[in-house]
Amino acid sequence: MSGNRADGERGEAAGPFLEIACDESGSDGENLTGGNTDVFAHAGVSLPEPTAAAIVREIRDRIRSPAEEYKANHLLREKYRVVLEWLLAPHGPVHGQARVHLMEKTYFVVDRAVSLLLDDPAGAVTLFRVGRRTVGEDGWRAFLAAANHLLRVRHDGDPVETFYSTVDALRRAHPGTDAAEILERLAASRPRAEAYRAAFLDGPPLIPVLNPLLPAIVRTAVLWSGDGRPVRLVHDRQNMLTPDRIAWIEETARRAGARLDGVRLVVARDDTRVQVADFLAGIARKIASDELNGRGDPALTALLRPYVDPASVWGDVRSRALLAAPPAGRW
């Protein structure tokens, strides 16, 4: 682990480095198709500690809940909507000082599976967009569950056999369709899947393919490195963030162009900047999930939009257009 120096700027606009406080919402580990949430969000805020403390105090004063620790679900209650709108508003306390990276979990599974087995990210986009309407809701759910089962480290039974039996049944049932070509290619990819699972015999991988937290942290480092200054991340302590994984994050972020000075872990209740990041991550996850499922609140979606990373991992075309500006590259 690196980046434990006390010098530098904490969320200020000038100084030797920019310190970004981070937290996430929606983590279900590697269970991306059967967990409690369908969206993962990772937020970063660039705020001085006194400013973050003032924001947390203001939220407490406005809500006046007896809860010892405030979370996003307090702000998401209808009776506190005015507080939520104040926090996200264009002239609010975090506008221009916060960003959130979103992941649509089912798309993340498809992207990881097709990329691993076919080395074809574009094929993942195609399969995700035509899969449900081609094979039907039940068939699509079966495919997603089998892909999740194949890729996750912990498993029951024979995940390779389950996945390829599912793919074979779908390709036989839907020949000549928009998804048929990709399903045929997946059916022929079994040696790659077997090699992937065989590698687990030597122990679990350092970087689980399906864990969304690690790539989200890398993306956060890249996102905040745009002005050329070194960036230091301050992150809520997580069991996943071991020293070896932090070293991987730092190396991967630097290879992606980030000037990452290091990652420092803190306890969220001791750092109000991380608490504000936690608010934003939870709020963004809920607003994005509602939009994804066709029950979005147009006013809240519009308020969230300036904060959303255009390079978020998102496959649904309709909700993507509402949640963020078009990216320079692919979503």
KESE-398777 format. One record per residue (C-alpha): residue in one letter; x, y, z. Coordinates in steps of 0.05 Angstrom, whole numbers, padded with zeros to 5 digits, always signed. Example, Ala and Ser with C-alpha at 12.3 -4.5 7.8 and 13.67 -1.06 7.14 Angstrom:
A+00246-00090+00156;S+00273-00021+00143;
***
This chain:
M+00000+00000+00000;S+00026+00069-00016;G+00007+00142-00009;N+00007+00151+00066;R+00043+00217+00067;A+00010+00275+00103;D+00031+00329+00054;G-00007+00353-00008;E-00077+00381-00018;R-00140+00348+00007;G-00192+00362-00047;E-00165+00431-00063;A-00156+00461-00131;A-00081+00472-00123;G-00023+00434-00094;P+00024+00376-00108;F-00033+00326-00115;L-00109+00322-00116;E-00139+00278-00062;I-00204+00242-00081;A-00247+00209-00028;C-00284+00147-00053;D-00338+00097-00034;E-00384+00048-00069;S-00456+00024-00067;G-00487-00040-00093;S-00432-00090-00081;D-00455-00162-00081;G-00386-00191-00093;E-00386-00235-00154;N-00460-00250-00151;L-00481-00201-00205;T-00544-00235-00231;G-00577-00259-00168;G-00558-00207-00116;N-00598-00151-00084;T-00580-00097-00134;D-00575-00090-00209;V-00528-00030-00210;F-00460-00018-00179;A-00437+00054-00166;H-00369+00081-00146;A-00365+00155-00128;G-00306+00202-00118;V-00309+00272-00088;S-00257+00327-00088;L-00274+00366-00025;P-00233+00397+00031;E-00248+00363+00097;P-00282+00425+00128;T-00329+00430+00068;A-00347+00357+00072;A-00359+00363+00147;A-00405+00423+00135;I-00445+00383+00083;V-00454+00325+00131;R-00476+00372+00187;E-00525+00407+00140;I-00556+00340+00120;R-00562+00320+00194;D-00593+00386+00212;R-00644+00381+00155;I-00663+00308+00166;R-00658+00303+00242;S-00659+00228+00243;P-00638+00193+00308;A-00593+00147+00267;E-00521+00147+00289;E-00495+00139+00217;Y-00531+00171+00159;K-00534+00135+00092;A-00562+00149+00023;N-00629+00116+00040;H-00644+00173+00087;L-00638+00223+00030;L-00678+00179-00017;R-00741+00182+00025;E-00794+00224-00007;K-00802+00269+00055;Y-00729+00289+00048;R-00730+00300-00027;V-00715+00374-00019;V-00650+00355+00016;L-00632+00307-00041;E-00645+00360-00093;W-00604+00411-00053;L-00545+00362-00052;L-00546+00348-00127;A-00568+00417-00153;P-00525+00456-00203;H-00510+00507-00149;G-00506+00455-00094;P-00448+00437-00049;V-00417+00381-00091;H-00431+00403-00162;G-00367+00403-00203;Q-00330+00368-00146;A-00358+00297-00152;R-00364+00241-00203;V-00394+00173-00203;H-00378+00112-00245;L-00437+00065-00258;M-00439-00009-00277;E-00501-00044-00303;K-00486-00112-00272;T-00517-00157-00324;Y-00480-00121-00380;F-00416-00127-00340;V-00426-00203-00338;V-00439-00207-00413;D-00379-00163-00428;R-00332-00203-00384;A-00357-00271-00411;V-00354-00253-00485;S-00287-00216-00477;L-00257-00276-00440;L-00284-00330-00486;L-00283-00294-00553;D-00237-00235-00542;D-00292-00193-00574;P-00318-00134-00534;A-00360-00111-00593;G-00393-00179-00594;A-00413-00169-00521;V-00449-00104-00539;T-00486-00139-00596;L-00506-00200-00554;F-00530-00156-00497;R-00573-00113-00542;V-00606-00170-00580;G-00602-00227-00529;R-00665-00216-00489;R-00711-00204-00547;T-00681-00262-00586;V-00683-00317-00534;G-00738-00291-00489;E-00737-00270-00416;D-00729-00341-00388;G-00674-00359-00437;W-00637-00294-00424;R-00640-00303-00349;A-00613-00373-00356;F-00556-00349-00399;L-00537-00293-00351;A-00539-00340-00291;A-00496-00392-00327;A-00445-00339-00348;N-00442-00312-00278;H-00433-00383-00251;L-00377-00397-00301;L-00336-00335-00285;R-00343-00329-00209;V-00288-00359-00166;R-00335-00395-00118;H-00380-00445-00151;D-00422-00508-00142;G-00426-00566-00190;D-00395-00561-00259;P-00400-00488-00283;V-00368-00504-00351;E-00419-00558-00367;T-00477-00515-00343;F-00455-00456-00386;Y-00445-00496-00450;S-00509-00536-00441;T-00546-00470-00435;V-00511-00440-00496;D-00524-00503-00537;A-00598-00504-00519;L-00606-00430-00538;R-00569-00435-00604;R-00610-00496-00625;A-00675-00462-00606;H-00659-00396-00641;P-00622-00410-00707;G-00617-00354-00758;T-00630-00300-00706;D-00590-00237-00690;A-00557-00274-00632;A-00544-00339-00668;E-00475-00322-00695;I-00447-00303-00626;L-00480-00363-00593;E-00447-00408-00645;R-00380-00378-00630;L-00391-00385-00556;A-00409-00458-00565;A-00340-00469-00596;S-00302-00433-00541;R-00303-00489-00488;P-00227-00499-00487;R-00218-00427-00463;A-00269-00436-00408;E-00237-00501-00385;A-00169-00467-00383;Y-00199-00410-00343;R-00229-00456-00291;A-00167-00501-00288;A-00125-00441-00267;F-00165-00438-00202;L-00133-00504-00181;D-00072-00463-00163;G-00114-00418-00118;P-00162-00360-00127;P-00139-00305-00174;L-00113-00239-00146;I-00163-00201-00189;P-00231-00236-00195;V-00259-00225-00264;L-00329-00208-00239;N-00312-00162-00181;P-00333-00092-00202;L-00298-00053-00147;L-00226-00060-00172;P-00236-00035-00244;A-00282+00020-00217;I-00226+00046-00173;V-00178+00045-00232;R-00228+00084-00273;T-00237+00135-00217;A-00163+00147-00217;V-00162+00158-00292;L-00224+00202-00290;W-00194+00250-00240;S-00126+00254-00274;G-00149+00298-00331;D-00113+00361-00310;G-00046+00327-00307;R-00036+00332-00232;P-00021+00270-00190;V-00083+00240-00157;R-00087+00205-00090;L-00148+00163-00073;V-00175+00158-00002;H-00222+00098+00001;D-00268+00067+00052;R-00234+00006+00080;Q-00256-00059+00046;N-00234-00131+00055;M-00224-00135-00020;L-00172-00080-00018;T-00111-00120+00004;P-00040-00092-00006;D-00030-00136-00067;R-00094-00112-00099;I-00078-00039-00084;A-00011-00050-00118;W-00049-00077-00179;I-00097-00018-00178;E-00038+00031-00177;E+00000-00004-00233;T-00062-00013-00277;A-00085+00059-00268;R-00016+00085-00286;R-00014+00042-00349;A-00082+00072-00367;G-00054+00142-00362;A-00071+00162-00291;R-00020+00198-00249;L-00039+00159-00187;D+00002+00178-00126;G-00027+00122-00083;V-00088+00093-00048;R-00100+00105+00026;L-00153+00066+00065;V-00195+00099+00120;V-00255+00083+00163;A-00314+00119+00132;R-00342+00145+00198;D-00276+00180+00211;D-00274+00217+00144;T-00332+00262+00124;R-00306+00265+00053;V-00316+00190+00046;Q-00385+00198+00078;V-00404+00247+00023;A-00378+00198-00029;D-00421+00144+00003;F-00482+00189-00002;L-00469+00202-00076;A-00455+00129-00093;G-00520+00105-00059;I-00562+00160-00090;A-00533+00148-00159;R-00543+00073-00155;K-00617+00081-00137;I-00632+00135-00189;A-00596+00095-00243;S-00631+00030-00223;D-00699+00063-00226;E-00682+00091-00295;L-00657+00024-00319;N-00722-00009-00298;G-00768+00042-00330;R-00790+00076-00267;G-00742+00135-00268;D-00756+00203-00239;P-00739+00252-00296;A-00721+00308-00248;L-00674+00265-00206;T-00643+00234-00268;A-00629+00303-00296;L-00597+00324-00231;L-00552+00262-00230;R-00531+00267-00303;P-00474+00317-00294;Y-00440+00272-00243;V-00441+00207-00284;D-00378+00183-00318;P-00391+00178-00393;A-00346+00116-00394;S-00392+00079-00345;V-00402+00005-00361;W-00474+00007-00385;G-00509-00033-00439;D-00582-00009-00439;V-00587+00043-00494;R-00649+00081-00470;S-00627+00092-00398;R-00555+00105-00419;A-00577+00165-00461;L-00613+00194-00401;L-00561+00181-00348;A-00498+00210-00381;A-00471+00251-00438;P-00444+00211-00498;P-00373+00186-00485;A-00313+00200-00527;G-00305+00125-00537;R-00352+00067-00522;W-00391+00060-00458;
***
